[in-house]
Amino acid sequence: MPANRKRSFRRSALLWLIMMAMTLGIIELLATVILAIQPNIFEGHATSLEDRNARLVTSITKMLEDRPDALAEFHGELGWRPRPGLDHGPDQINTQALRSRRDYSERPPPGVLRIAVFGDSFVYGSEVLTDEAWPSVIEQLRPRTEVLNYGVPGYGEGQIYLRFRAEGQDLNPSVVLFGVATPTLERIMMISAVFRSPGAATYDFIKKPRFLLDGDGLSLAPNHLHQLSDFERYVQDPSSFRELGVYDYWYEPLVYENWLFEYSHTGRLVFGGWAQLKRRFLDADRPLKGPRGGAAFNKSSSGFQILMLILKRFVATATDGGMHPVVLILPDGYSMERIRKGQSGIMDPVRQACRDEGFEFIDVKDAFLAQPADADTSAWFQHSFHYSTAGNRIVADWIRLEINRRGW
C-alpha cells in the first residue's frame, strides 16, 4: 500500500475512533442526565449496585435494632410475624400475634362460630384502624361470630400457608379462609424484595421463605438465615447477598453480574430497562400476562403452578384437621376499576382454577360489583389499592351474607 494511502487510512481510522468516542460520551452523558432526573426509572431497576448495597445495609442495620413499636418482628421460618402485644397508632396486636384488641380462648364458646382468616395486608387491613378492618367489622355485624385475623402485611402465599400450617389449629376454628390477593404471584416467585423492588428506600425485612417446583410437588428453598445475627455478614459484604438470587425470579444476572451495569450509566439504562421489559412482556414465565392495563395472572407460569399446589395443600391440611377450607379472592382497587368497566379481572384465572379443582371460594369482586353502578369507587380504596374504611365494610358485609347463605 502506498505511503499516502496508509496515512489516509490511519487518519480515517483515527477520525472514526474519535467520532465513536464522542458519540459514546454523549450517550453516556445523556444517560447520566436521565438517571439524575428519573432515578427510579424502570421501577428502580436501573438503580446502581452501590445504591442497592447501601440500602440493603441500612435495612439490615434497622432490622437488627430493637424496635418495640415496629409492627412485625423477625421470624426464622416465616421471615417476619406480627409483634405480640403491640399497641401503636392504628395497629393493635394481641398476645397471640393476631390483629385484635383482645385475646381469644383456646376453644370458641358454645354456639359461637369461629373463623380464622390467613392472608396478607388485604386480610390484615392495612391503612385502616384495627376496628375498621373487615375481620373486626364482621365480629361487630354478626353476633356470636369470631373472626381471627392472621393477616400479615407483605406476606406471600408461601408464608401464608406456612403460618396456617404452624398455627391454624391452635385456636380451633371451624372455618378457615385463605386469602389470595393481587400481589400474590409476584411474591410467590421471589425470595427477597431487594431483587423485586430495587428502587425502594429501605426494606422492613429482606428475606422470606420461597416454595419451588419439585417434580409434581413443592420444596422450600434452602434457608440459612434462621436468626438475626445470620444477616450481619451482609452488612460487611452486601454484594454477597446476591447468592440468594438463584431462588428469585426477579434476580437479573445482567444487572448483578455485569461490569457495564456497575460502571456505566448507559449500561444501567439498557440492562435495567431490559430486565423490566423481559419480565413484564417477553418472558413466558412472567407472573402477569396480557396487554398493558389488561394483564391477568399467567396460568402457564411457575408462580401460578406453585399457587395451585399451595391451595391444594391448604385444602387438604384444613380438611384433615376438621376445618372447613375456603379460598378468599381479594382484588385491589386497580383490578376493580377494570372489572367495573366490563374488563376481565387480574385474578379471574384463580377463580376459574378454583372451580376446576372443586375448591370452595369467595370472590370479593362480587361484593363490589353488587354496589350501585353510579357509586364512587374511589371511596372504597386507599390509593386504588388497599380497602378503605368503606371498602372494608363492603367486604365484611358480603362475607357476612355468604356465611349466612352457606350455613357455616
ChimeraX attribute file (.defattr): number of C-alpha atoms within 10 A of each C-alpha:
attribute: neighborCount
match mode: 1-to-1
recipient: residues
	/A:1	5
	/A:2	6
	/A:3	8
	/A:4	9
	/A:5	10
	/A:6	11
	/A:7	11
	/A:8	11
	/A:9	12
	/A:10	12
	/A:11	12
	/A:12	12
	/A:13	12
	/A:14	12
	/A:15	12
	/A:16	12
	/A:17	12
	/A:18	12
	/A:19	12
	/A:20	12
	/A:21	12
	/A:22	12
	/A:23	12
	/A:24	13
	/A:25	13
	/A:26	12
	/A:27	14
	/A:28	17
	/A:29	13
	/A:30	14
	/A:31	19
	/A:32	18
	/A:33	13
	/A:34	15
	/A:35	18
	/A:36	11
	/A:37	10
	/A:38	13
	/A:39	17
	/A:40	15
	/A:41	17
	/A:42	17
	/A:43	17
	/A:44	19
	/A:45	25
	/A:46	28
	/A:47	25
	/A:48	24
	/A:49	18
	/A:50	12
	/A:51	13
	/A:52	23
	/A:53	20
	/A:54	16
	/A:55	20
	/A:56	25
	/A:57	20
	/A:58	16
	/A:59	19
	/A:60	22
	/A:61	14
	/A:62	15
	/A:63	19
	/A:64	14
	/A:65	9
	/A:66	9
	/A:67	11
	/A:68	13
	/A:69	13
	/A:70	15
	/A:71	20
	/A:72	21
	/A:73	19
	/A:74	19
	/A:75	16
	/A:76	17
	/A:77	16
	/A:78	21
	/A:79	20
	/A:80	23
	/A:81	22
	/A:82	25
	/A:83	22
	/A:84	17
	/A:85	19
	/A:86	20
	/A:87	17
	/A:88	12
	/A:89	9
	/A:90	12
	/A:91	23
	/A:92	23
	/A:93	23
	/A:94	19
	/A:95	17
	/A:96	18
	/A:97	20
	/A:98	23
	/A:99	30
	/A:100	25
	/A:101	17
	/A:102	13
	/A:103	15
	/A:104	18
	/A:105	9
	/A:106	11
	/A:107	12
	/A:108	18
	/A:109	13
	/A:110	7
	/A:111	8
	/A:112	13
	/A:113	18
	/A:114	23
	/A:115	23
	/A:116	24
	/A:117	26
	/A:118	29
	/A:119	29
	/A:120	26
	/A:121	19
	/A:122	27
	/A:123	28
	/A:124	25
	/A:125	27
	/A:126	21
	/A:127	18
	/A:128	19
	/A:129	15
	/A:130	21
	/A:131	19
	/A:132	22
	/A:133	28
	/A:134	29
	/A:135	30
	/A:136	24
	/A:137	21
	/A:138	22
	/A:139	18
	/A:140	15
	/A:141	13
	/A:142	16
	/A:143	10
	/A:144	14
	/A:145	18
	/A:146	21
	/A:147	22
	/A:148	23
	/A:149	23
	/A:150	28
	/A:151	28
	/A:152	27
	/A:153	18
	/A:154	19
	/A:155	24
	/A:156	27
	/A:157	30
	/A:158	24
	/A:159	26
	/A:160	23
	/A:161	23
	/A:162	16
	/A:163	19
	/A:164	22
	/A:165	15
	/A:166	10
	/A:167	13
	/A:168	21
	/A:169	17
	/A:170	12
	/A:171	17
	/A:172	19
	/A:173	23
	/A:174	19
	/A:175	20
	/A:176	27
	/A:177	25
	/A:178	27
	/A:179	25
	/A:180	26
	/A:181	21
	/A:182	21
	/A:183	19
	/A:184	23
	/A:185	25
	/A:186	20
	/A:187	25
	/A:188	26
	/A:189	28
	/A:190	25
	/A:191	26
	/A:192	24
	/A:193	21
	/A:194	25
	/A:195	21
	/A:196	21
	/A:197	17
	/A:198	24
	/A:199	21
	/A:200	16
	/A:201	13
	/A:202	20
	/A:203	19
	/A:204	17
	/A:205	21
	/A:206	19
	/A:207	21
	/A:208	26
	/A:209	24
	/A:210	24
	/A:211	25
	/A:212	20
	/A:213	15
	/A:214	10
	/A:215	7
	/A:216	7
	/A:217	12
	/A:218	16
	/A:219	11
	/A:220	13
	/A:221	17
	/A:222	11
	/A:223	13
	/A:224	9
	/A:225	15
	/A:226	14
	/A:227	12
	/A:228	14
	/A:229	9
	/A:230	10
	/A:231	21
	/A:232	14
	/A:233	12
	/A:234	17
	/A:235	18
	/A:236	10
	/A:237	11
	/A:238	20
	/A:239	16
	/A:240	12
	/A:241	17
	/A:242	17
	/A:243	10
	/A:244	17
	/A:245	18
	/A:246	13
	/A:247	18
	/A:248	22
	/A:249	22
	/A:250	24
	/A:251	21
	/A:252	22
	/A:253	13
	/A:254	17
	/A:255	23
	/A:256	16
	/A:257	11
	/A:258	14
	/A:259	11
	/A:260	15
	/A:261	22
	/A:262	16
	/A:263	12
	/A:264	15
	/A:265	22
	/A:266	22
	/A:267	20
	/A:268	25
	/A:269	23
	/A:270	17
	/A:271	20
	/A:272	23
	/A:273	17
	/A:274	19
	/A:275	20
	/A:276	18
	/A:277	13
	/A:278	13
	/A:279	18
	/A:280	19
	/A:281	16
	/A:282	12
	/A:283	13
	/A:284	15
	/A:285	19
	/A:286	24
	/A:287	27
	/A:288	26
	/A:289	22
	/A:290	13
	/A:291	10
	/A:292	10
	/A:293	10
	/A:294	14
	/A:295	18
	/A:296	21
	/A:297	24
	/A:298	22
	/A:299	18
	/A:300	14
	/A:301	19
	/A:302	19
	/A:303	27
	/A:304	25
	/A:305	19
	/A:306	22
	/A:307	22
	/A:308	16
	/A:309	17
	/A:310	20
	/A:311	23
	/A:312	15
	/A:313	15
	/A:314	23
	/A:315	21
	/A:316	13
	/A:317	17
	/A:318	22
	/A:319	14
	/A:320	10
	/A:321	14
	/A:322	13
	/A:323	20
	/A:324	17
	/A:325	22
	/A:326	21
	/A:327	23
	/A:328	23
	/A:329	22
	/A:330	23
	/A:331	25
	/A:332	25
	/A:333	23
	/A:334	17
	/A:335	23
	/A:336	25
	/A:337	15
	/A:338	15
	/A:339	18
	/A:340	15
	/A:341	8
	/A:342	9
	/A:343	12
	/A:344	16
	/A:345	24
	/A:346	26
	/A:347	26
	/A:348	17
	/A:349	16
	/A:350	23
	/A:351	18
	/A:352	11
	/A:353	14
	/A:354	19
	/A:355	12
	/A:356	9
	/A:357	11
	/A:358	9
	/A:359	16
	/A:360	15
	/A:361	18
	/A:362	21
	/A:363	21
	/A:364	19
	/A:365	21
	/A:366	12
	/A:367	16
	/A:368	21
	/A:369	12
	/A:370	10
	/A:371	12
	/A:372	9
	/A:373	10
	/A:374	6
	/A:375	10
	/A:376	9
	/A:377	18
	/A:378	15
	/A:379	14
	/A:380	24
	/A:381	20
	/A:382	18
	/A:383	13
	/A:384	17
	/A:385	17
	/A:386	23
	/A:387	30
	/A:388	25
	/A:389	21
	/A:390	18
	/A:391	23
	/A:392	25
	/A:393	21
	/A:394	21
	/A:395	25
	/A:396	25
	/A:397	18
	/A:398	19
	/A:399	20
	/A:400	18
	/A:401	13
	/A:402	13
	/A:403	14
	/A:404	10
	/A:405	9
	/A:406	7
	/A:407	7
	/A:408	12
